[in-house]
Amino acid sequence: MRGSGRRAGRTRASVSGARKLWWVAILYFAEGFPFGIVNDAVPVYLRFNGVRLADIGLLNLVGLAWTLKFLWAPAVDLWGDRRHWVLACQIALTVGLGVLVVLEPGQLGWPLWIVLAALALASATQDIAIDAYTITLLDPEEMGPANGVRVTGYRIALIAAGGLFVAAAGFIGWPRTFALAAALMGLAAVGTLGIPQVPGDRPFPPQSRQRLRDALWTPLQPFFAVPGFCAVLLFILTYKLGDMALGPMVRPFWVDQQFSPVQIGAVPGTLGVVSTILGALLGGALTKRWGFVRALWILGIMQAASNLVYAAAALLPPSTMWMYAASAVESFCGGLGTAPFLAFLMSICDKVYAATQYALLSALFGLTRVLAGTVSGWAAEAFGYGAYFAMTFFLAWPALLLLPLVRKWSLARAAAMRRPAGAEP
């Protein structure tokens, strides 16, 4: 055991801080890229090839893989080396993107469904493995700088997938664009062969497997111990409902407004992502100043109201200025509203169970994206873009009406978290 510990220490020491940050940047680019392809590039690709809005909306069902990934996350911890999980997923992603080159998108048949579902499953599993590997790679004092690199790498990947690659399709066509995406994932797989082995990148011992059920249920018990958690669950499900209902139809709307792939890649795919980042930064600063309850009210209203700019763009005569303004305003306000929401989720988590509790709350929030996105195409077809985008404004209000109950519960939860273990309530 001592010899094993010394070898582990040497392995960790042999990886410099700069090299670790380099690997983190590469891994999180590889993590964000397939997510951007499936969620941002593929809807544009399908709409340009005449796929119905209702069918494009149904594609959000493949997003269940990212929402429910916590269910099979223990498998990554229990079996095999996490580096091997990352490599296997990247190979699967490379093959899946390559298959998209030859599939016919005009009819959304089972082959295309299967490939997109496989891409989502491989991408979600890669997320699990990369997150786990990164935690074992980094020392505590390195996590701050690494987190900045992680977020930057992931956002650059989203800009590349939903912006640059969509724009590239306007010049070289979709088949060559997907071939280029497959080649990029293949390069990522080659790079993964070189990532170092680190201590802790091993399966759990057999006795740990018997405690998996408790590991999932025990962190949830403190939430339900405070009366009123059902209202909080409804709040988490509905706070981003307006945004989640709008999002899947934004890019098809750009296609139907006769914008080119280059314009779509440059504006919602690039400007939109940058606007979201700026909004999140400002929202974080305002949340710190106001507290999360006041920020949820004010920034939540702004988040909902920004959808009306897209409604105006749909109802008024076609205008490039309106479309660009709609993208910038909706993305910026979406970032504003996200900051206090995530701060709220973090504030109610115990430090002891933070990882599991936050993962489960995030999964609940992610379920909204899937459910709203699934019906978004049908609703946009039934009511038209203008009416549907206006409806998404009203979908945000049930969560805002729940805020008094959420505030009451969060105060009781905070008091319970401060209470010494074993003390009477």
HELIX and SHEET records of a PDB file:
HELIX    1   1 ARG A    2  ALA A   13  1                                  12    
HELIX    2   2 GLY A   17  GLY A   36  1                                  20    
HELIX    3   3 ILE A   37  ALA A   41  3                                   5    
HELIX    4   4 VAL A   42  PHE A   48  1                                   7    
HELIX    5   5 LEU A   53  LEU A   58  1                                   6    
HELIX    6   6 LEU A   59  GLY A   63  5                                   5    
HELIX    7   7 LEU A   64  THR A   67  1                                   4    
HELIX    8   8 LYS A   69  LEU A   71  5                                   3    
HELIX    9   9 ALA A   73  LEU A   78  1                                   6    
HELIX   10  10 ARG A   82  LEU A  100  1                                  19    
HELIX   11  11 TRP A  110  LEU A  137  1                                  28    
HELIX   12  12 PRO A  140  GLU A  142  5                                   3    
HELIX   13  13 MET A  143  ILE A  159  1                                  17    
HELIX   14  14 ALA A  160  LEU A  164  3                                   5    
HELIX   15  15 PHE A  165  ILE A  172  1                                   8    
HELIX   16  16 TRP A  174  THR A  192  1                                  19    
HELIX   17  17 PRO A  206  ARG A  209  1                                   4    
HELIX   18  18 LEU A  212  TRP A  217  1                                   6    
HELIX   19  19 THR A  218  LEU A  220  5                                   3    
HELIX   20  20 GLN A  221  ALA A  225  1                                   5    
HELIX   21  21 PHE A  229  THR A  238  1                                  10    
HELIX   22  22 LEU A  241  ASP A  256  1                                  16    
HELIX   23  23 PRO A  261  ALA A  266  1                                   6    
HELIX   24  24 VAL A  267  LEU A  271  3                                   5    
HELIX   25  25 GLY A  272  TRP A  290  1                                  19    
HELIX   26  26 PHE A  292  ALA A  305  1                                  14    
HELIX   27  27 ASN A  307  LEU A  315  1                                   9    
HELIX   28  28 THR A  320  SER A  347  1                                  28    
HELIX   29  29 ALA A  354  PHE A  383  1                                  30    
HELIX   30  30 TYR A  385  LEU A  395  1                                  11    
HELIX   31  31 TRP A  397  LEU A  401  1                                   5    
HELIX   32  32 LEU A  403  ARG A  418  1                                  16    
END                                                                             
